[in-house]
């Protein structure tokens, strides 16, 4: 379940500011920074399929509890645990796909993340439908519970690759951290994951608070954003079969810089939404592309490699999403997010100097 549609009703229910709401991002992603290192260890001991099933069951339990409580503090704790469960599910899924498809790995990871995009698209739409009928934002988690049970059923019949390299070992982490390219890739993951989540998380609040757009349409704008992400991932999946991954990453970064920088000057909701759709089309491709390209840098210990990317990515999500909300009570959030285009500019030069491509 996306955080974006929940922020407005939670803020109104508990009468809290945007600045206070931003703490939700900290709780939702803080546990992810640490738990994914243990996910690989447990997966190596119990098997990826078993640990996948366990975390989905825990997600079902958390979703059920969410529908029963009405305390902001308890909500924050639930966001912490649901973040832990969901990222563990994602890490196991990505590493399993990476191990299964040796050829055209970027294509298959983008296709897998396209299905993630389908969930993100449907989330605000389903939220609007459920909330308009029940008036209780918590009931959306009953839908999540039902969908999780269906996924659990499908996974029980799925065969997972028998690769036992999931345990997180200090030596592996040290080797990866010593790799200059991998470190630069992790920092870039923090930037792109952070900007992507800040936009998707704050878009409904941004349009409602600053442009006086209805809460329903603000949520639909989030669905449009994820449609753009889905389309971008499908296009990237096709292009990754014809263009070297690092070249594709460089091209998308250059365009992303200009599009994100332009958003600073946009004060009309329609133009800003169009700009964000283009950003989603571009930056939304990075999670699968970076995971896939990381295999070219370090082709062993997929769980550890993917865990590091998601862990550092989660740090970027916490920092960028929190700063956006923290200053959102004083400055338009679109202006804050646009300032991160500076880092995309820096990475144009980093990619040019440190990541050479064959002509």
C-alpha positions, -999 to +999 in steps of 0.1 A: +000+000+000+014+034-011+019+060+017+007+089-004-031+085-002-029+079+036-011+111+045-040+135+040-066+116+061-041+107+088-031+144+090-067+155+092-077+128+117-049+136+142-047+173+133-010+172+126+012+193+103+030+182+072+063+184+091+049+159+117+035+137+089+070+134+074+080+112+103+060+084+087+086+081+060+113+077+087+095+049+104+084+032+072+120+030+058+142+030+089+138-007+096+146-014+060+181+000+063+190-028+088+166-058+083+175-066+047+210-077+059+194-103+080+169-112+052+197-127+032+210-147+062+176-161+070+169-169+033+202-188+031+193-209+061+156-215+054+154-210+016+141-180-003+107-195-008+102-202+029+113-167+040+091-151+012+061-169+026+069-160+062+072-123+054+040-122+034+022-138+064+036-112+087+025-085+062-010-100+064-010-098+102+002-062+102-025-052+077-051-068+099-039-050+130-038-017+111-076-019+106-082-022+143-062+007+159-066+045+160-034+059+175-008+079+156+020+063+177+008+028+170+004+037+133+041+047+132+051+014+147+030-005+122+046+015+094+080+004+107+071-032+107+052-031+074+082-014+058+104-042+071+082-069+058+077-054+024+113-046+016+123-081+026+098-095+002+112-072-025+148-081-019+141-119-021+121-114-052+148-093-070+176-116-060+156-147-071+149-131-105+186-121-108+197-157-101+171-172-124+176-152-156+213-151-164+205-137-199+186-104-203+185-099-166+177-062-170+147-071-192+132-095-166+138-073-136+121-044-154+091-066-162+089-077-126+091-041-114+064-032-139+040-055-119+051-035-088+040-005-108+006-020-114+001-023-077+011+013-071-013+024-098-042+005-084-035+016-048-047+052-049-077+042-072-088+015-048-082+038-018-105+064-033-132+038-040-130+023-005-126+056+014-156+072-005-178+044+007-165+037+042-151+071+053-124+051+071-089+051+055-079+021+076-102-003+056-078-001+027-056-025+045-084-052+043-079-050+006-041-054+011-048-084+033-069-101+006-044-094-022-015-107+000-034-140+006-037-144-032+000-137-037+007-162-009-012-188-028+006-181-061+040-183-044+033-216-028+032-231-063+063-213-076+098-229-080+127-208-067+163-210-078+185-231-056+213-206-050+227-205-015+247-172-014+222-153+006+240-151+040+253-116+048+290-119+055+313-091+066+339-100+040+313-097+011+302-062+024+338-050+027+346-062-008+315-044-022+323-012-002+358-012-016+345-013-051+344+024-062+318+018-089+295-001-066+297+027-039+289+053-065+260+032-077+246+029-041+248+067-036+230+071-069+204+046-057+199+067-026+193+098-048+169+082-073+150+061-048+146+092-026+133+115-053+110+088-066+095+082-032+093+118-022+073+126-053+050+095-051+046+100-013+039+137-013+020+143-046-015+140-032-006+163-003+012+187-026-017+192-051-043+193-023-025+218+000-007+241-025-030+239-056-064+234-040-071+203-060-096+179-045-082+150-024-098+125-048-081+139-079-049+144-059-049+106-053-056+099-089-026+121-098-006+095-079-021+068-101-011+087-132+024+090-118+027+053-114+012+047-149+042+067-162+066+046-140+051+014-154+054+026-190+090+037-183+099+003-170+084-015-199+103+008-223+135+003-203+129-034-204+129-034-242+158-009-245+179-030-221+180-058-247+195-035-273+215-009-253+242-014-227+228-009-192+253+017-181+247+037-213+209+036-207+214+047-171+236+077-183+210+088-209+181+087-184+202+106-159+209+135-182+172+139-192+161+135-156+183+164-146+167+188-170+131+177-163+135+178-125+152+212-127+124+226-148+098+217-121+112+245-099+097+271-122+063+255-126+035+270-106+005+255-124-008+221-112-014+207-147+021+216-159+037+203-127+018+170-130+030+166-166+065+173-155+062+147-127+048+121-151+079+125-173+101+122-141+082+090-132+087+077-167+125+083-163+135+078-127+111+049-121+133+028-143+162+030-119+155+004-092+155-025-117+182-010-139+206-004-109+200-039-095+206-054-129+238-033-136+252-041-101+255-077-113+279-065-140+300-048-113+299-077-088+283-110-101+282-130-069+262-130-036+231-115-051+212-112-018+240-092-002+244-070-033+207-063-037+204-057+001+231-031+001+215-012-028+181-013-011+196-004+023+214+027+010+184+035-012+162+035+019+185+060+036+180+082+006+143+078+009+143+087+045+164+118+040+148+132+009+112+124+019+116+137+054+133+170+043+106+175+017+079+172+045+100+190+071+103+222+051+069+216+034+052+238+061+072+268+049+081+262+012+062+245-017+073+209-017+078+209-055+105+235-050+123+214-024+122+183-046+135+202-076+166+212-058+178+176-058+183+180-096+217+194-086+228+159-076+217+145-110+239+171-126+268+160-105+262+124-116+264+134-152+301+141-146+306+111-123+291+087-148+312+102-176+345+099-156+340+067-137+317+046-158+332+042-193+312+027-221+324+011-253+319+033-283 
